[in-house]
């Protein structure tokens, strides 16, 4: 049983006490700063400290904060109510619609059902850590829990800025580590087979661009003809397609690095030229009902290509025709990047082609390819030196 022994101070001066649980003694401090509308005392309590001196230092600081008018009053607002208020009044003006939808999903699916009714003032790191454990035990992936952690940390950081919390409890919680997803990149011969099979598909140019330039799915589906210079053989990436729920929207790329000029290989340029003629014939046959004349890739009636339909129908059909295993559409980006590295493209150039904000991202993702290149470089040096030594004898 816990034992509590308090040092009695004058009214308003606070209390320091110790508790012993399972043979371990910790010191706590508590400061009462008034009464709420219901007549209940407003108490500020510390976490446990190993020494009484640390607890007394905490109490001294809190009293100073109170005297300076900087001590936030504990709120009875629940975590769920706060997070919802923060998302709909603050985050809505700071993040993209797709990111905002992610925040709502993490709140509605995981945070609110688990901890939504807990008052902010009673939220402790242990409660959050226990939630992460329950999610993992329920079969959720470490990546999902990391997303929950990120949303919760950002929201409660705002709570500390608004003086609703003295500190952010999420900062003392460790989310589970997620293993990097396995990259399934097509080899050079497989890319050739994929491109040949894609040529018979209506969206052939989209697939060939993906396999040769590494453009993201949203960047391809958001591409406009005004961003394409067929004479110069370049594409300027400025817009991306985003799917919010079942609604398709278009907007600027997420980062400045994503806005870039991409030089097209000849095979991609030829595919785009062929596709422009084919799309013009479809548009002429349909007439004024063509919905999006500015988009490079559309359905047969001029509407935006739905990413799920593309993946479920056209992409899988091309893979099957090529005799290739099922891969994600995003793996075409990895395939293009791996091919470029194998052909001697430097990581710095690859970073710019792919639109990574930092070269470390490129190095981390393609470390396995770079390791092989280092081995090949070492072998080439070794072969050169052996040949030179033989000639010198």
N, C-alpha and C positions, 0 to 999 in steps of 0.2 A: 504494500500500500504506500502511496506517495505521502510524504511528510512535508508540511509547509510551515515554515517558521518565518515570520515577518518582522522586520525592524519597524517599529512604530514611529512615524514622523508627524509633524504638525499637519493640520488640514491643508491640502493643496501642495504639500511638499513631496508626495509620492511615497511609494513603498518598495522595499527590496526584500525578497524572500527566496527561500530555497526549497527545492523539491527533490526527493530521492526516489528513484524508480529502479528496481532491479539492481540495487547496489550502486547506481550512478547518480551523483548529485549535480544539479544544475541550479544556477541563480537566475531569478527573474526580477523584472522591475515593472511597476504599474503606476500610472499617473492619472488621476481624475481631474478633468478640466471643466466640470459643470454638469448640467442636467439637460436632457432632451425635452421635447414637448410633452412627453408622457411622464416626466418626472424621474426618469431612469438616469443613473449616473453615466456620463460619457467617459469611458476608461480607455487608456492607451496602454497596451501590454507589449512587453518585449518578447523576443525569442529567448531561448535558454542560453546562458553563458557559463563557461567553465569556472570563472572566478567571480567573487562578489564585486571586485573592483570594476570589472567590465560592465556589470549590471548597474553599478552606481554611476559610471561614466555615461551610460545610455540615458539614465534618468536625468542627469545634469543637462545633457544636450536637449532632451525633450522639454525640460522646464525653460531652457533658454529659448527654444523655438516658440513655446507658448507665450513667453514674455514679449518676443519680437512679432507676434501675430502670424507666425509661419507654421503653426501646428494644425494640420488638417483634422477636422472633426470626423470621427468614424461615421461612415455612411451605412444605412440599412439597405441600400440598393443591392439587389442580387447580381451575381455574375452574369446570368442570362440577360437580365434587363439592361445592364450596363453595356454588354457586348453588342446587343441589338441597337441600342441608342448610338454607340460609337460607329457602328457600321453604316447606319442610315443617315447620320448627320455629319460625320467627319470623313470616314474612309471613302464614302461615295464621291467626294470631291478630290480624292488623292490618288486613286488607283483606277485602272482600266475596268470596263464592264466585266470582262472575263475574270479578272482578279477579284472583283467585288462579289461575283457569283461564287467563287471559291470560298471567300470569307463566310458568306451566308450558308453554304453547304457544310463547312466545318462546324459552324455554330449549331445548325439545325440537326445535323446527323450525329454529332459526337459530344460537343461541349455542353449544350443545353440539357440533353438527356442525362448526362453524368453529373454535372456540377452546376447546372443552371439555377437551382434554388438556393445555393450557398451565398450568404451575404459576403460582399467584397471584404469587409473587415475581418471575416472569419476564414478567409481563404488562406491556406497554408501550403507550402511546397509539398508536404507529404500527401495532401489530398490530390494535387495535380499529378504527382508521381504515381499514385495509386490508380488514377484514371488511365494513364498511359499503360500501366500493367494490365488493367482490365481489357483495354482495347486490343492489346497484343494477344491476350488469352482468348479473346473472342474471334481471333483469326484475321484481324486487321494487319496490314503490312507495316513495317517500320517506316516506310515512306509516308504512309497516311498519317501516322502518329507525328512524324516530323512536321507535316503541314499543320496539324492541330496545334503543335507547339509554336510554330511560327506565327499563326494567327493570334493565339492567346498572348504570346509575348508582346506583339505589337499593340494589341488592344489594351493590355494592362500597363504598358509603357505610357499610353495616353492617360490612364487613370492616375498614375503617379504625377504626370505633368499637371493634371487638374486638381491635385492635392486630395484625391479620393483615397489614395493609398500612400503610406510612407515610403514603401519600396515595392518593387515588382517581384512577387514570389516566384514567377516563372524563371527568373535568372538563376535561381538555386536548384532548378530541376534539370535533369539530363534526359533528353529524348533518346530512344533506342537508335543504335547505329544501323543505317541501311546500306546493304551491299550495293555497289554500283551495278546497274542493270547490264546484263551480258549483251555485248554488241554482236549482232549477226550481220556481218558485211559480206556482200557478194564478192567473189573473186573476179579477176579480170575476164576470165572465160565465161563466167556466169553473167557478168554485166553485158557481154556481147550477145549472149543468148536472150537475155531479158529485152535488150533493145530491138533485136530482130523480131521477137514475139510482139512487142509493143507496137510495131509499125502497122499491124493490122487492126489495132484498136482505135476507136474514134478519138480517144484522148491520148494518142500516141505522142504528141509533142510534149504534153505535161509529164509523161513518164520518162521520156528521153532527157528532158531538162533536169528532172529530179536525179536521174542516175549519173548525169555528167557534170552538173554544177553544184549539187548539194543544197539547192534551195529548199527551204522548209515548205511543208504542205500549205500552211496559211499564206505564205509569200507567193506561192504559185497560183493559188486560187484567188488571191487579191490582185494579181498582176493586171495592169491596164495597158492597152496598146500605146498610150502616150508615154509609157515607161520603157517601150521597146524601140531600139534603133536598129532596124534590120540592115541598113547600109553599113553602120559601124560595127555591127555584130555584138551589141551590148544590151544589157538590161539594167535599169536603175530600180533598185528595190526601195520603195517608199511606203507601200501599203500592204496590209495583211488582212486576210479574211478571219473573222472570229465567230465562233458559234456559242451563243449564250442561251442555254436551254435548247430549244428547238429553233431559235431565231438566228439567222445569219446576218451579220453586220460586217462593215469594213471600217478600218481605221489605220492610223499610222503604226509603224512597227514599234515594238515595245521599248527598244533602246536605240540610242543614236548610232551605235556600231552596226545595228541591223540595217540601217539605211546605207546602201553601198552600191557601187557599180560593179557588175559582173560581166566579164568578157566571155562570150559564148564560143565553145568549140564548134567546128564546122558542122558536125552531125546534128547538134542542137539547133543551129541556125537554119539548116536545111529543113528540119522538122517544123520549125516555126513558120517558115515561108510557105511550106505545103499546107500547114494548118490554117493560115490566114486565108488562103484561097478556098479551102473547104468550108470554113466558117462563113465566108462571104456568100457562098452558094446557099447555105442553110438560111442565112439571114434574108437573102433575096427571095427565097421561096416562102418564108413566113410573112414578110412585109413589116408593117408598122408595129405588129404585136411583139417584136423582138425587145425584150425588157432591158438588157444591159449592153448596149453597143460598145461601151468602153472596156468591158472585161475581155481579157484574152481567152480565158477558158470558161465556157458556159455549157449549159445543156443544149439540146437540139431546138429549144424554143427560146433561148437567150436568157434563161434564168441562171443564177449562180449555181455552180456545181456543189452539191451537198457532200461534205467530206465522208460521211458514213456510207452514202450510196456509192461513192467512188471506190472506197475501200472494199465494200462488200461485193461489188459487182465487177467493175472494170479491172481493178488491181489484181484481185484473186484470179480472174480469168487469164490475165497476162502471165502470171506466175505459173499457172497450170499449163498454159500453152508452151512455156519455155522449159517445162519439166523441172521447175525450181521449188524448193521447200517454202512453206508459208513463212513470210517475214512481215514485219510491220512496214508501213509506208515510210516511216522515219528511218528505217534501216537503209533506204536508198541514199539518204544523206550520208550515212556512215560509209556506204559503199563508194560513193563519189570521193569522199575525203581520203579513204584508204588508198584508192587508186591514184589520187594525186600525190600522196606521200610516197607511194611505191615508184612513181615516175620522177621523183627527185624534187617535188615542190617543197619549199621550206615551210616549217611550221608557222612562221610569221605571215607569209603570203596566204597560207591556208586559213589562218585566223581571220584575215580580211575577207577572203572569199566566202567563208561560212558565216561571217557576221558575229563572231564571238566578241564580247566586250573586253575580255582579257586573254592574253596568250596562254595563261596558266590553264584556262578552261580547255583550250585545244590540246595542250600537252597532257593534261590529266585523262582526257577521253581517249586519245590515240597513243597512249604511252606504250601499249603492246606493239604497235606498228613501229614506233620510233626505236624500241629496243632491238627489233630485228634489223632495222637500218644501221644501228650502231655495230651490230655483229658483222654485217656485211662490210661496213666501212673498215672495221678492224681487220677483217680477212683480206680486203683489198690492199691495205697498208702492208700486211704481212707478206702477201704474194709479191708485192713490188720490191720489198726489201730482200726477199729471198732471191728474186731474179737478179737484182743489182749485185748481191754478194756473189752469185754464181758467175756473173760477167767479170767481176773484179779479180777472180782467181786465175 
